[in-house]
Amino acid sequence: MKEIAELLISHGLDINAKGKHGKTPLHYAAGKSLDMVEFLISHGADINATTRQKETVLSFAQFYHKNDIVKILISHGAKEK
């Protein structure tokens, strides 16, 4: 998965692009994969991006009980709101 993301980024993909509901790739990763979260952060993902509903990346990690991801996000300066 990281290889695909790296390829897309190298071809100009906006790492902070938002989908229909305002979610960024980091929002999706925050509920699933510590490795992908770290990868996206290392490539400049906006750690404090919010959705249309003002949901943060940190709130996604908390909702999915991803404590390891919560810790990483906070250590990089993620805010609740």
Sequence and secondary structure as in RCSB ss.txt:
>XXXX:A:sequence
MKEIAELLISHGLDINAKGKHGKTPLHYAAGKSLDMVEFLISHGADINATTRQKETVLSFAQFYHKNDIVKILIS
HGAKEK
>XXXX:A:secstr
 HHHHHHHHHTT  TT   TTS  HHHHHHTT HHHHHHHHHTT  TT B TT  BHHHHHHHTT HHHHHHHHH
TT    
